[in-house]
């Protein structure tokens, strides 16, 4: 795992997305108290529910290969788009806070989400190819392998939301996928 922005961890407001506005960062930290938004990172775990959906479907694919087409309906959503369409009580605050998330957290978080999006989409494409070729064993293996990798990435995203600043590089993802 690689460290990102470790020097900003001692001062989370340093270089914040608020245009170097420490007072704005502190004001948002106060506003998110008592919500499901981290006062340290200004990120909310509720966003990860979007990935729970694809992981649950992938977990069922080995027993129900017909779900590959349902998996293909899943599409990535940005953090803001997820909250804009959610029933999350503090969705407007979550969107606002995300824009002020310190780079020490925002950069590894966004990188992890990009990895998750790419992995989910490439897995669905590979499963569709395997279905077209009648290779149900490959479909099951692709689904279960991707599900494990996505869960690991989701655990990392959750850790970042709660204040860690680590992410996986592509070689670590490839190792999980057996590439």
QUITAVEN-V519449 format. One record per backbone hydrogen bond with DSSP energy under -1.0 kcal/mol. NH is the residue of the N-H (numbers start at 1). CO is the residue of the C=O. E is the energy in kcal/mol with one decimal. If there is no record, write none. Layout:
# QUITAVEN-V519449
NH_CO_E ; NH_CO_E
This chain:
# QUITAVEN-V519449
2_167_-1.4 ; 4_165_-1.6 ; 8_5_-1.8 ; 9_6_-1.2 ; 14_11_-2.2 ; 16_13_-2.0 ; 20_16_-1.5 ; 25_21_-2.3 ; 26_22_-2.6 ; 27_23_-2.3 ; 28_24_-2.2 ; 29_25_-2.4 ; 30_26_-2.0 ; 31_27_-2.0 ; 32_28_-2.0 ; 35_32_-2.1 ; 38_43_-3.0 ; 42_38_-2.5 ; 47_44_-1.2 ; 48_45_-1.9 ; 49_46_-1.8 ; 50_47_-1.5 ; 52_48_-1.6 ; 53_49_-1.3 ; 55_51_-2.3 ; 56_52_-2.7 ; 57_53_-1.9 ; 58_54_-2.7 ; 59_55_-2.3 ; 60_56_-1.1 ; 61_57_-1.2 ; 64_60_-1.9 ; 67_64_-2.5 ; 68_65_-1.8 ; 69_66_-1.0 ; 71_67_-2.7 ; 72_68_-1.8 ; 74_71_-1.3 ; 82_78_-2.7 ; 83_79_-2.0 ; 84_80_-2.7 ; 85_81_-1.6 ; 86_83_-1.4 ; 91_88_-1.8 ; 94_90_-2.7 ; 95_91_-2.1 ; 96_92_-2.2 ; 97_93_-3.1 ; 98_94_-2.1 ; 99_95_-1.2 ; 100_97_-1.8 ; 101_98_-1.3 ; 105_102_-2.2 ; 106_102_-3.1 ; 107_103_-1.9 ; 109_105_-2.3 ; 110_106_-3.2 ; 111_107_-2.2 ; 112_108_-2.3 ; 113_109_-2.5 ; 114_110_-2.3 ; 115_111_-1.9 ; 116_112_-2.2 ; 117_113_-2.8 ; 118_114_-2.4 ; 119_115_-2.5 ; 120_116_-2.7 ; 121_117_-2.5 ; 122_118_-2.6 ; 123_119_-2.3 ; 124_120_-2.2 ; 125_121_-2.1 ; 126_122_-2.3 ; 127_123_-2.9 ; 128_124_-2.5 ; 129_125_-2.0 ; 130_126_-2.4 ; 131_127_-2.7 ; 132_128_-2.4 ; 133_129_-1.6 ; 134_131_-1.6 ; 135_130_-2.8 ; 136_134_-1.2 ; 139_135_-1.7 ; 140_136_-2.3 ; 141_137_-2.3 ; 142_138_-3.1 ; 143_139_-2.6 ; 144_140_-2.4 ; 145_141_-2.5 ; 146_142_-2.3 ; 147_143_-2.4 ; 148_144_-2.0 ; 149_145_-2.2 ; 150_146_-3.2 ; 151_147_-2.3 ; 152_148_-2.2 ; 153_149_-2.5 ; 154_150_-2.7 ; 155_151_-2.3 ; 156_152_-1.8 ; 157_153_-2.7 ; 158_154_-2.5 ; 159_155_-2.2 ; 160_156_-2.4 ; 161_157_-2.5 ; 162_158_-1.7 ; 163_160_-2.0 ; 164_159_-2.9 ; 167_2_-1.0 ; 173_169_-1.6 ; 174_170_-2.8 ; 175_171_-1.9 ; 176_172_-1.7 ; 177_173_-2.2 ; 179_174_-2.9
